[in-house]
Amino acid sequence: MTRFVEVDPKYVNQRIGVDIDAKTMAALLCRMQLATKVSDDGETLRVEVPPTRSDVLHPCDIAEDVAIAYGYNNIKRTIPKMATVGAQQPLNHFSDLIRNEVAAMGFSEALTWILCSHDDNYANVMREDDGKSGAIVANPSSTDVQVVRSSLLPGVLKAMGANKDAPLPAKLFEVGDVVLLDDSEDVGARNSRRLLVLYSNAKAGFEVVHGVLDRVLLIAGASRSVDQPGYSVKESDEATYFPGRQAKVVVGGKEVGIFGIVHPDVLSKFDIVNPCSVLELDLEPLLGGVDGRLEL
């Protein structure tokens, strides 16, 4: 289906660092097979996007096509007006430090797919799809890529099920993004950086993941001290976990995670024979409280 995208010529000029008038810009876009009309006041470009150009999603994509048609070599080189020093994003650096700490506790890192089946994201972990949490993939190529994961748990449980013959205890963790629907974002969804820790043995090992929680929050500056209350846990009743063997993690009055013993019905869905305890923690709320124990 043909779509229309309206773009401000000033935005395009600013993005690519040139000074092109609206009519010339429209002619350049026509060369890129994007039929374009200029508004009467010359302040808006109405670009017709054919079905074959599924890559055009945002005005910045229009600016890119203008730059290609204009010619990158024809863009005048300029010296930046400010000097900057490259560095990792604070969240990514914090995530790397958390990885090092959890690995030092003897856990092995897993890296699982961000796309999963609808059943793995919901039914197999005994969660209901309320239509407000998971980003659904349109026209998925297979049942394994129907949903963008809203939790790290299904992927790690799947990895555990595929390695159930590995020596015990099995200690896995993953630091990665999940995607949550959010109407306040321009794309209707946002990424959330999570930590998931799984411990499996002949006994559930609830105290092991609780110890990991204590350590992570200690190094993140969220532990109890003279000048701050630290974190607390409160009762939880999620169907994913065994009743009475689960708790939510609260930091600064906000729920940032949950830990508990995975329900046997969930384990059977992933063909896991030994009991498992899991901690899933949202890392982004902890970033602002990092103290001197982790040097950013």
Backbone bond lengths (Angstrom), bond angles and torsions (degrees), N, CA, C in turn:
res aa  C-N    CA-C-N  psi(-1)  N-CA   C-N-CA  omega(-1)  CA-C   N-CA-C  phi
1 M - - - 1.455 - - 1.532 109.66 -
2 T 1.329 115.02 134.58 1.461 120.35 178.73 1.521 110.72 -70.64
3 R 1.346 116.17 135.24 1.453 121.88 178.40 1.520 109.67 -118.93
4 F 1.318 115.39 164.72 1.456 121.31 177.32 1.526 109.31 -125.36
5 V 1.317 115.32 134.70 1.461 121.62 177.67 1.524 108.08 -123.90
6 E 1.320 116.68 128.23 1.459 121.32 177.96 1.524 109.48 -99.55
7 V 1.335 115.24 131.44 1.459 121.28 -174.12 1.526 109.38 -132.26
8 D 1.336 115.68 141.64 1.454 121.95 175.22 1.534 108.36 -86.76
9 P 1.340 118.98 122.64 1.479 120.70 179.53 1.529 112.74 -56.49
10 K 1.328 117.75 -32.91 1.456 120.34 178.78 1.526 110.53 -63.07
11 Y 1.338 116.02 -37.15 1.467 120.44 177.97 1.523 110.29 -63.03
12 V 1.330 116.24 -43.43 1.465 120.67 -179.27 1.525 110.25 -63.54
13 N 1.317 116.82 -46.90 1.460 120.13 179.65 1.526 111.85 -60.01
14 Q 1.319 115.93 -40.06 1.454 119.88 -179.31 1.523 111.67 -68.25
15 R 1.322 116.09 -37.01 1.465 119.60 -177.84 1.520 112.48 -68.58
16 I 1.338 117.49 -38.16 1.470 118.81 -174.33 1.528 112.52 -105.62
17 G 1.348 118.63 -3.40 1.458 121.46 173.66 1.506 114.79 75.17
18 V 1.337 116.68 40.43 1.467 121.25 178.12 1.522 109.08 -131.77
19 D 1.322 115.81 178.37 1.462 121.45 177.25 1.522 107.81 -132.49
20 I 1.324 116.00 87.48 1.463 122.16 -177.03 1.519 108.12 -114.85
21 D 1.329 117.48 136.95 1.464 119.69 177.57 1.519 110.26 -76.00
22 A 1.312 116.16 162.96 1.469 121.74 -172.62 1.524 112.33 -61.70
23 K 1.341 118.27 -39.73 1.464 120.26 -178.00 1.526 111.13 -67.07
24 T 1.321 116.94 -41.10 1.462 119.99 177.39 1.526 110.54 -64.38
25 M 1.321 114.93 -38.29 1.460 119.89 178.82 1.524 111.04 -63.36
26 A 1.322 116.42 -41.02 1.466 120.93 178.12 1.520 110.92 -63.55
27 A 1.334 116.86 -39.01 1.461 120.53 179.12 1.526 110.56 -66.14
28 L 1.341 116.97 -39.17 1.459 120.22 178.20 1.526 111.36 -64.07
29 L 1.319 115.85 -40.08 1.468 119.11 179.41 1.516 111.38 -68.14
30 C 1.316 117.18 -34.63 1.473 119.73 176.67 1.525 110.47 -63.09
31 R 1.335 117.00 -33.86 1.471 120.30 176.10 1.522 111.12 -65.19
32 M 1.337 116.16 -24.39 1.462 121.36 178.72 1.529 111.89 -93.15
33 Q 1.330 117.05 17.99 1.474 123.32 179.17 1.527 112.20 65.22
34 L 1.335 115.90 29.01 1.463 121.33 175.86 1.526 107.90 -119.25
35 A 1.333 116.16 95.27 1.461 120.51 -179.04 1.528 109.49 -61.21
36 T 1.332 115.36 127.77 1.463 120.05 -172.72 1.520 111.02 -133.40
37 K 1.327 116.08 138.27 1.459 122.24 175.48 1.523 108.92 -120.49
38 V 1.339 115.69 144.82 1.454 121.77 179.46 1.529 108.87 -98.62
39 S 1.311 116.81 135.27 1.465 120.23 178.74 1.525 110.27 -65.92
40 D 1.320 116.19 162.49 1.473 121.28 -176.80 1.522 112.22 -59.19
41 D 1.326 117.19 -34.55 1.465 119.97 -179.39 1.529 112.84 -87.36
42 G 1.337 116.34 -2.30 1.452 120.89 177.92 1.514 114.91 71.80
43 E 1.338 117.31 13.35 1.465 121.65 -175.91 1.526 113.60 -98.78
44 T 1.345 117.11 -8.02 1.465 120.13 -175.48 1.523 110.39 -140.66
45 L 1.326 115.15 138.70 1.458 122.23 171.83 1.523 108.31 -104.89
46 R 1.318 116.14 125.83 1.470 120.56 175.87 1.520 107.34 -102.35
47 V 1.328 115.53 107.07 1.463 121.79 -173.00 1.521 109.80 -101.61
48 E 1.314 115.74 128.14 1.470 121.94 177.65 1.527 108.24 -91.67
49 V 1.335 115.28 117.12 1.467 121.09 -176.83 1.532 108.68 -103.44
50 P 1.331 117.81 114.73 1.467 120.13 -178.91 1.526 111.70 -73.85
51 P 1.335 117.45 164.81 1.479 120.32 179.92 1.521 113.25 -61.09
52 T 1.322 117.42 -22.13 1.469 120.21 -178.26 1.521 112.74 -77.05
53 R 1.342 117.39 -11.25 1.468 120.77 -178.93 1.520 110.44 -107.02
54 S 1.313 115.97 64.50 1.472 120.49 179.67 1.524 111.97 -70.44
55 D 1.349 117.16 -10.94 1.459 120.47 179.80 1.522 112.33 -78.62
56 V 1.323 117.79 -14.50 1.466 120.55 -179.64 1.521 108.41 -86.18
57 L 1.329 116.02 105.67 1.459 121.56 -175.98 1.518 113.19 -119.22
58 H 1.327 117.62 -20.41 1.458 121.56 -167.81 1.531 108.28 -149.27
59 P 1.327 118.65 157.43 1.468 120.10 176.48 1.526 114.21 -52.99
60 C 1.337 118.34 -28.68 1.467 119.36 179.09 1.529 110.91 -65.87
61 D 1.347 117.74 -26.94 1.459 120.54 176.01 1.523 110.76 -69.97
62 I 1.328 116.60 -34.43 1.463 120.79 175.00 1.520 109.59 -65.60
63 A 1.341 116.35 -42.86 1.467 120.59 178.62 1.533 110.79 -60.41
64 E 1.313 116.85 -36.95 1.462 120.32 179.07 1.524 111.08 -64.19
65 D 1.328 117.02 -42.93 1.462 120.40 179.51 1.524 111.34 -65.65
66 V 1.332 117.23 -36.97 1.466 120.44 175.88 1.523 109.58 -61.75
67 A 1.333 117.04 -43.53 1.468 121.22 -179.83 1.525 111.34 -63.27
68 I 1.332 116.72 -39.40 1.467 120.38 -179.95 1.519 109.87 -65.80
69 A 1.338 116.61 -45.95 1.463 120.44 -179.47 1.526 111.71 -67.26
70 Y 1.310 116.80 -36.40 1.469 121.34 179.05 1.525 111.16 -69.37
71 G 1.344 114.37 -35.04 1.461 119.95 -179.58 1.514 111.09 102.71
72 Y 1.325 116.04 115.02 1.466 119.15 -178.69 1.537 111.76 -60.19
73 N 1.325 115.96 -33.71 1.467 119.01 -179.13 1.525 112.42 -70.38
74 N 1.338 116.65 -15.30 1.459 119.82 179.78 1.531 112.21 -90.53
75 I 1.323 116.76 -5.87 1.466 120.51 178.33 1.522 108.36 -80.70
76 K 1.318 116.20 124.27 1.460 121.46 -176.89 1.529 110.82 -66.96
77 R 1.313 114.77 132.73 1.456 119.83 177.61 1.533 109.94 -77.16
78 T 1.300 115.75 134.68 1.467 120.76 179.36 1.522 109.81 -131.65
79 I 1.303 115.50 155.65 1.460 121.18 177.03 1.520 108.27 -85.11
80 P 1.335 118.60 129.31 1.476 120.51 179.61 1.527 111.08 -56.10
81 K 1.337 115.63 146.28 1.456 120.91 -178.29 1.527 112.64 -78.83
82 M 1.311 116.32 -7.58 1.459 119.60 177.64 1.522 110.06 -143.75
83 A 1.323 115.21 154.37 1.462 120.81 178.89 1.526 109.15 -103.15
84 T 1.313 116.56 137.09 1.466 121.17 179.68 1.522 109.12 -132.16
85 V 1.295 115.19 160.25 1.461 122.10 177.53 1.522 108.17 -116.87
86 G 1.312 117.13 126.95 1.451 120.92 -179.01 1.518 112.12 -70.11
87 A 1.321 115.71 142.64 1.465 120.99 178.60 1.516 108.84 -161.39
88 Q 1.319 116.15 162.66 1.458 120.79 175.57 1.525 110.67 -65.05
89 Q 1.314 115.03 150.10 1.456 118.94 169.24 1.536 107.99 -62.29
90 P 1.340 117.91 139.24 1.468 119.84 -177.82 1.532 113.25 -52.97
91 L 1.347 117.60 -38.74 1.464 119.53 -179.06 1.520 111.03 -65.78
92 N 1.343 117.12 -40.15 1.463 119.87 179.72 1.528 111.23 -67.23
93 H 1.331 116.21 -39.63 1.467 119.43 178.54 1.530 110.32 -66.65
94 F 1.313 116.41 -42.19 1.464 121.07 177.02 1.525 110.62 -60.23
95 S 1.337 116.69 -41.28 1.469 120.99 178.78 1.521 111.02 -62.23
96 D 1.333 116.87 -40.78 1.468 119.98 178.61 1.531 111.32 -63.88
97 L 1.325 116.50 -39.62 1.460 119.96 178.85 1.524 111.44 -66.21
98 I 1.336 116.41 -38.29 1.470 120.04 176.49 1.521 109.99 -64.74
99 R 1.334 117.20 -40.79 1.466 120.75 177.35 1.530 110.75 -57.51
100 N 1.324 116.12 -45.31 1.466 119.71 -179.51 1.527 111.67 -62.13
101 E 1.322 116.91 -41.03 1.462 120.60 -178.87 1.526 111.51 -66.15
102 V 1.333 116.65 -45.09 1.471 119.95 -178.27 1.527 109.95 -68.87
103 A 1.322 117.09 -38.17 1.471 119.86 177.09 1.522 110.59 -63.31
104 A 1.335 116.90 -35.01 1.467 120.72 178.98 1.522 111.70 -67.17
105 M 1.336 117.46 -18.58 1.466 121.34 176.28 1.523 112.31 -85.44
106 G 1.334 116.47 3.15 1.458 120.07 176.48 1.509 115.47 96.49
107 F 1.338 118.02 11.73 1.457 121.23 179.67 1.526 110.26 -93.21
108 S 1.322 116.18 146.81 1.465 122.82 177.55 1.521 109.31 -100.14
109 E 1.322 115.55 136.38 1.469 119.23 -176.76 1.523 111.33 -81.61
110 A 1.316 115.53 137.10 1.463 122.55 174.57 1.522 108.54 -110.85
111 L 1.305 116.16 152.15 1.463 121.47 176.61 1.523 106.75 -131.42
112 T 1.314 116.85 107.33 1.464 121.33 -173.60 1.523 110.53 -111.23
113 W 1.326 115.18 165.59 1.470 121.04 -177.95 1.527 110.80 -68.49
114 I 1.326 115.36 143.85 1.465 119.29 177.51 1.530 110.81 -82.20
115 L 1.330 117.52 -17.85 1.467 121.69 174.71 1.524 108.64 -99.53
116 C 1.321 116.14 140.67 1.468 120.45 179.88 1.518 109.00 -147.46
117 S 1.310 115.74 175.45 1.463 120.05 178.56 1.529 109.82 -77.90
118 H 1.307 115.33 158.27 1.466 120.33 179.22 1.525 110.09 -62.98
119 D 1.319 117.04 -38.93 1.471 120.54 -179.72 1.528 111.46 -65.04
120 D 1.340 116.92 -42.31 1.463 119.29 179.63 1.524 111.33 -63.73
121 N 1.320 116.97 -37.18 1.461 120.40 -177.02 1.525 112.49 -76.13
122 Y 1.330 116.50 -23.71 1.463 118.99 -175.15 1.534 112.64 -127.91
123 A 1.317 117.83 -75.58 1.469 121.51 -170.39 1.524 112.87 -59.53
124 N 1.327 117.75 -42.36 1.462 120.11 -175.64 1.531 113.32 -70.39
125 V 1.321 117.06 -21.13 1.470 120.32 174.87 1.533 110.47 -107.47
126 M 1.329 115.45 16.71 1.473 122.92 174.52 1.528 112.30 57.75
127 R 1.335 114.52 45.56 1.460 121.15 174.78 1.518 109.31 -120.79
128 E 1.315 116.60 145.40 1.458 121.64 179.99 1.516 110.39 -93.30
129 D 1.317 114.99 142.67 1.461 120.99 175.47 1.526 108.36 -86.97
130 D 1.341 116.42 104.02 1.461 120.37 -179.45 1.525 112.35 -88.16
131 G 1.346 116.49 2.14 1.458 120.21 179.92 1.507 113.92 77.35
132 K 1.340 117.64 3.35 1.462 120.92 -176.62 1.521 113.10 -119.55
133 S 1.327 116.51 2.88 1.466 118.37 -174.54 1.518 113.35 -118.28
134 G 1.323 118.51 -41.49 1.453 120.97 -172.78 1.514 113.58 -102.08
135 A 1.341 115.91 138.82 1.459 121.87 175.25 1.522 108.13 -86.89
136 I 1.318 116.48 116.08 1.467 122.20 -176.35 1.526 109.90 -88.05
137 V 1.319 116.65 136.26 1.458 122.08 178.93 1.525 109.49 -82.73
138 A 1.314 116.85 127.32 1.462 120.87 177.48 1.530 109.48 -77.43
139 N 1.326 116.99 133.83 1.462 123.25 178.57 1.532 112.73 50.57
140 P 1.343 118.09 58.29 1.475 119.67 -179.57 1.522 111.30 -64.86
141 S 1.322 115.53 147.97 1.463 120.10 -178.86 1.515 112.61 -73.14
142 S 1.350 116.98 -23.48 1.454 120.99 176.98 1.523 108.91 -156.15
143 T 1.317 116.42 172.24 1.465 120.28 -179.25 1.519 112.30 -70.71
144 D 1.337 117.31 -13.53 1.461 120.27 -179.85 1.522 113.17 -82.00
145 V 1.326 118.13 -6.93 1.475 121.30 -177.07 1.530 110.21 -131.20
146 Q 1.329 116.36 46.32 1.458 120.65 -176.82 1.525 113.55 -86.40
147 V 1.332 117.01 -28.51 1.457 121.79 -171.09 1.529 109.66 -136.89
148 V 1.349 115.57 144.57 1.463 119.57 168.52 1.524 106.42 -82.19
149 R 1.302 117.21 125.67 1.464 121.47 -170.52 1.532 111.74 -57.03
150 S 1.319 115.59 139.10 1.464 121.53 174.66 1.524 110.81 -106.82
151 S 1.328 116.42 5.63 1.463 122.96 177.01 1.518 108.33 -155.79
152 L 1.333 116.77 149.83 1.465 120.84 175.99 1.519 112.08 -80.27
153 L 1.317 117.38 -13.49 1.459 121.72 -171.96 1.527 113.98 -60.13
154 P 1.343 120.94 -48.76 1.469 119.13 -176.49 1.530 113.20 -58.34
155 G 1.322 117.01 -42.08 1.458 119.53 -178.26 1.517 112.87 -64.18
156 V 1.330 116.63 -43.28 1.466 119.48 -178.94 1.531 110.54 -70.91
157 L 1.327 117.93 -37.02 1.461 119.94 175.80 1.532 110.79 -63.31
158 K 1.331 115.97 -37.86 1.459 119.96 178.14 1.535 110.11 -64.76
159 A 1.337 116.50 -41.17 1.463 120.38 177.25 1.520 110.68 -64.15
160 M 1.336 116.35 -39.22 1.463 120.80 179.08 1.529 110.20 -65.45
161 G 1.322 117.06 -41.78 1.461 120.50 179.00 1.519 112.82 -63.93
162 A 1.340 116.05 -33.54 1.466 119.96 179.30 1.523 112.00 -76.39
163 N 1.341 117.16 -14.10 1.467 121.39 -178.99 1.526 111.61 -124.07
164 K 1.317 115.88 34.18 1.468 119.79 -176.08 1.522 112.61 -67.31
165 D 1.331 117.99 -16.23 1.466 120.55 178.07 1.517 112.54 -88.36
166 A 1.325 117.59 0.21 1.460 120.77 179.63 1.527 110.00 -68.16
167 P 1.324 117.74 153.75 1.479 120.42 -179.67 1.526 111.47 -60.05
168 L 1.328 115.47 145.92 1.465 121.09 177.63 1.525 109.80 -93.63
169 P 1.320 118.90 150.56 1.465 125.63 -0.09 1.527 111.60 -79.29
170 A 1.329 115.54 149.94 1.462 121.39 175.08 1.526 108.13 -96.40
171 K 1.333 115.42 126.67 1.475 120.34 -176.49 1.525 108.42 -129.47
172 L 1.313 116.80 107.66 1.463 122.85 -177.43 1.519 110.40 -122.07
173 F 1.326 115.69 152.16 1.460 119.57 171.62 1.521 109.33 -149.07
174 E 1.313 115.63 158.92 1.468 121.59 175.79 1.521 108.90 -145.12
175 V 1.323 115.57 138.16 1.464 122.37 170.49 1.525 106.45 -117.14
176 G 1.303 116.53 116.95 1.461 119.92 -176.91 1.512 112.05 -164.34
177 D 1.311 114.67 179.38 1.463 121.35 -177.11 1.518 111.46 -95.62
178 V 1.311 114.84 144.27 1.464 122.30 165.27 1.519 106.38 -117.14
179 V 1.322 116.72 163.91 1.460 121.34 -178.56 1.521 109.03 -118.88
180 L 1.326 116.04 127.85 1.461 122.53 -178.97 1.522 109.23 -122.10
181 L 1.315 116.87 140.21 1.461 120.77 176.61 1.524 109.25 -67.07
182 D 1.323 115.99 137.88 1.465 121.43 -177.75 1.527 108.65 -153.25
183 D 1.326 116.46 109.37 1.465 121.18 -177.36 1.523 112.62 -66.26
184 S 1.322 118.12 -19.62 1.454 120.46 -178.67 1.528 112.51 -76.72
185 E 1.331 117.51 -13.90 1.463 121.40 178.37 1.520 110.49 -89.33
186 D 1.339 116.56 149.57 1.463 119.43 -176.69 1.524 112.72 -66.95
187 V 1.333 117.34 -23.56 1.465 120.30 178.72 1.525 111.81 -99.45
188 G 1.332 117.51 1.29 1.461 120.98 176.93 1.508 115.07 82.11
189 A 1.331 117.32 4.77 1.476 120.49 179.99 1.517 108.51 -155.14
190 R 1.332 115.66 163.77 1.467 120.57 178.70 1.520 110.19 -143.41
191 N 1.316 114.87 155.52 1.459 121.11 174.99 1.520 109.94 -87.10
192 S 1.314 116.22 146.90 1.461 122.19 176.42 1.519 107.99 -134.15
193 R 1.327 116.49 124.01 1.467 121.39 -178.29 1.529 109.66 -81.98
194 R 1.321 116.82 126.16 1.463 121.86 -176.08 1.530 110.94 -125.21
195 L 1.326 114.31 157.45 1.464 123.14 167.98 1.509 107.90 -117.94
196 L 1.331 117.30 130.77 1.463 120.92 173.62 1.522 108.83 -125.78
197 V 1.320 115.33 130.54 1.466 122.34 178.82 1.525 108.04 -121.08
198 L 1.331 117.02 131.29 1.468 121.70 178.76 1.521 109.55 -125.26
199 Y 1.329 115.45 133.28 1.462 122.20 176.23 1.522 108.18 -126.21
200 S 1.324 116.56 128.42 1.468 121.27 -179.45 1.514 109.60 -132.76
201 N 1.344 115.19 132.29 1.462 120.54 179.76 1.521 107.69 -157.13
202 A 1.332 116.26 -174.33 1.465 119.80 176.31 1.521 110.41 -61.16
203 K 1.346 116.13 -31.43 1.463 121.68 171.90 1.519 108.64 -111.83
204 A 1.312 117.17 156.05 1.458 121.46 -169.86 1.522 113.30 -62.11
205 G 1.328 118.86 -37.40 1.459 120.63 179.00 1.511 113.92 73.51
206 F 1.337 116.28 38.38 1.468 120.92 178.36 1.528 111.19 -56.43
207 E 1.337 115.62 -37.84 1.466 119.68 -177.77 1.524 111.97 -68.52
208 V 1.338 117.47 -22.78 1.470 120.52 -179.75 1.527 110.48 -69.76
209 V 1.327 116.75 -49.27 1.467 118.95 -179.69 1.526 110.66 -69.10
210 H 1.344 116.14 -29.20 1.472 118.69 175.20 1.528 109.30 -65.14
211 G 1.329 117.20 -38.68 1.455 120.77 176.85 1.527 112.10 -64.13
212 V 1.337 116.65 -39.14 1.469 120.02 176.43 1.522 110.11 -62.75
213 L 1.325 116.22 -41.80 1.467 120.52 177.39 1.528 110.72 -58.75
214 D 1.330 116.92 -47.03 1.463 120.84 179.21 1.523 111.21 -58.01
215 R 1.318 116.47 -44.87 1.460 120.61 -177.30 1.530 111.53 -66.95
216 V 1.320 117.15 -45.75 1.466 120.61 -178.39 1.519 110.97 -62.15
217 L 1.328 116.71 -43.52 1.458 119.38 -179.34 1.529 111.42 -72.44
218 L 1.315 117.19 -27.21 1.461 119.98 175.90 1.523 110.72 -65.80
219 I 1.322 116.68 -49.71 1.468 119.95 -177.73 1.521 111.89 -73.23
220 A 1.347 116.67 -20.54 1.464 120.27 178.10 1.520 112.08 -86.83
221 G 1.338 116.78 0.61 1.455 119.94 177.54 1.504 114.23 79.88
222 A 1.326 117.91 18.22 1.467 120.58 -179.03 1.521 111.91 -107.53
223 S 1.331 117.22 13.22 1.463 120.01 179.99 1.520 110.30 -82.20
224 R 1.311 116.15 165.24 1.459 121.34 -179.24 1.533 110.59 -70.91
225 S 1.338 116.36 134.35 1.458 121.71 176.86 1.522 109.18 -148.44
226 V 1.331 116.16 -174.59 1.466 120.05 -176.95 1.519 111.37 -63.88
227 D 1.336 116.52 -38.61 1.461 120.02 -173.65 1.519 114.83 -101.90
228 Q 1.328 118.67 4.63 1.461 120.23 176.05 1.527 110.40 -149.47
229 P 1.339 115.95 147.18 1.467 119.66 -174.67 1.518 114.31 -74.87
230 G 1.343 117.83 -15.30 1.449 120.06 -178.19 1.512 112.50 76.71
231 Y 1.336 116.11 -156.47 1.468 119.73 -178.46 1.518 109.79 -104.91
232 S 1.308 114.25 164.58 1.463 120.41 176.64 1.518 108.57 -138.53
233 V 1.320 115.71 165.45 1.467 120.53 175.55 1.521 108.18 -121.36
234 K 1.332 114.90 148.71 1.449 119.29 177.66 1.522 109.93 -136.89
235 E 1.297 115.44 162.19 1.463 121.68 -175.02 1.517 111.56 -59.91
236 S 1.320 115.18 142.30 1.460 121.80 178.66 1.523 109.10 -131.61
237 D 1.326 116.21 152.86 1.469 119.37 -179.73 1.524 111.66 -136.50
238 E 1.347 116.81 37.39 1.461 119.85 178.81 1.533 109.77 -71.46
239 A 1.331 115.35 139.83 1.465 120.77 -178.18 1.523 112.27 -67.27
240 T 1.317 117.49 -21.37 1.468 121.37 -179.21 1.522 111.73 -63.02
241 Y 1.332 116.46 -29.63 1.458 121.18 -173.63 1.525 110.98 -111.88
242 F 1.327 114.44 161.19 1.458 120.81 -177.90 1.534 109.81 -67.28
243 P 1.332 117.84 133.62 1.477 120.12 -179.20 1.531 111.33 -58.85
244 G 1.326 115.53 134.24 1.451 120.64 179.64 1.508 115.28 77.86
245 R 1.324 117.36 -0.34 1.464 121.92 179.73 1.526 109.37 -127.18
246 Q 1.315 115.71 46.05 1.456 121.04 -179.48 1.523 109.21 -154.03
247 A 1.316 116.53 156.10 1.467 120.94 179.47 1.516 109.44 -157.34
248 K 1.331 115.03 149.94 1.464 121.02 175.53 1.525 109.26 -95.73
249 V 1.330 115.09 146.56 1.463 121.78 -179.06 1.526 108.36 -98.49
250 V 1.321 116.05 128.79 1.465 121.85 -177.82 1.525 109.06 -121.00
251 V 1.335 115.92 125.92 1.465 122.39 176.80 1.518 108.07 -128.36
252 G 1.310 116.79 122.61 1.453 120.21 179.79 1.518 113.47 61.45
253 G 1.337 115.94 32.64 1.454 120.46 179.97 1.513 114.76 79.01
254 K 1.335 118.02 3.99 1.457 121.93 -178.55 1.517 110.39 -118.13
255 E 1.332 116.50 135.18 1.456 120.86 176.93 1.532 109.39 -72.31
256 V 1.325 116.15 121.92 1.466 120.39 -177.03 1.522 112.76 -118.78
257 G 1.319 118.21 -1.21 1.450 118.89 -179.84 1.505 113.12 179.59
258 I 1.317 114.62 -179.80 1.466 121.59 178.96 1.519 108.12 -149.86
259 F 1.339 116.65 147.41 1.455 120.67 174.39 1.520 108.72 -143.04
260 G 1.328 115.11 151.70 1.453 119.06 -178.56 1.516 112.13 172.81
261 I 1.315 115.22 -179.46 1.468 122.66 177.21 1.523 108.15 -88.86
262 V 1.319 116.12 125.97 1.463 120.73 -176.96 1.524 109.96 -66.79
263 H 1.331 115.66 137.41 1.466 121.03 -178.21 1.531 110.62 -63.37
264 P 1.342 117.46 139.44 1.478 120.13 179.97 1.520 113.77 -56.37
265 D 1.335 117.82 -33.76 1.468 120.15 178.88 1.526 111.19 -64.40
266 V 1.331 116.50 -34.73 1.467 120.54 176.91 1.526 109.83 -69.58
267 L 1.318 116.94 -43.26 1.462 120.53 179.74 1.525 111.43 -60.23
268 S 1.315 116.65 -38.71 1.469 120.16 -179.33 1.526 111.31 -65.64
269 K 1.329 117.59 -31.13 1.465 121.03 178.85 1.524 110.97 -64.60
270 F 1.339 116.88 -29.59 1.460 121.33 -178.46 1.529 112.15 -104.79
271 D 1.334 116.45 11.67 1.459 122.06 176.23 1.531 111.29 59.96
272 I 1.332 116.62 42.87 1.463 122.21 177.74 1.522 108.21 -103.89
273 V 1.315 117.06 128.46 1.462 120.84 -172.89 1.525 113.78 -96.16
274 N 1.324 117.57 -23.32 1.459 121.30 -178.31 1.521 111.12 -103.89
275 P 1.330 117.39 149.66 1.474 119.89 179.67 1.525 111.11 -63.17
276 C 1.325 115.40 149.97 1.467 121.97 -177.97 1.521 110.08 -132.37
277 S 1.318 115.55 141.49 1.459 121.89 169.90 1.516 108.12 -114.86
278 V 1.319 115.47 142.87 1.468 120.81 -172.46 1.519 110.13 -134.49
279 L 1.320 115.46 143.38 1.460 123.39 169.47 1.510 107.48 -123.23
280 E 1.339 117.56 126.65 1.470 121.63 173.37 1.522 107.70 -124.22
281 L 1.339 115.23 123.88 1.461 120.88 -170.43 1.524 109.93 -132.12
282 D 1.330 116.16 134.75 1.460 122.12 174.77 1.527 107.80 -82.30
283 L 1.333 117.47 120.16 1.464 121.08 -173.99 1.522 113.52 -84.77
284 E 1.311 118.17 -26.93 1.466 120.14 -173.46 1.529 113.73 -61.56
285 P 1.345 120.24 -40.99 1.471 118.12 177.46 1.524 113.36 -65.15
286 L 1.343 117.76 -18.87 1.456 121.22 -178.59 1.523 112.48 -85.31
287 L 1.319 117.17 -15.80 1.462 120.79 -174.14 1.523 111.85 -62.27
288 G 1.313 117.94 -38.87 1.458 121.34 -178.13 1.508 113.46 -70.48
289 G 1.334 117.83 -15.76 1.460 119.93 -177.77 1.503 114.29 -102.97
290 V 1.345 117.18 11.48 1.470 120.20 -177.16 1.526 108.80 -64.19
291 D 1.321 116.18 130.92 1.464 121.00 179.59 1.522 110.12 -108.05
292 G 1.324 114.99 -165.10 1.456 119.86 -173.65 1.509 114.92 -67.12
293 R 1.324 119.07 -12.44 1.457 119.99 -178.88 1.526 111.73 -69.66
294 L 1.348 116.59 -24.90 1.459 120.33 174.09 1.517 107.44 -118.87
295 E 1.308 117.56 112.86 1.457 119.80 -177.77 1.524 109.68 -85.80
296 L 1.331 114.90 113.71 1.451 119.35 175.53 1.526 109.94 -87.39
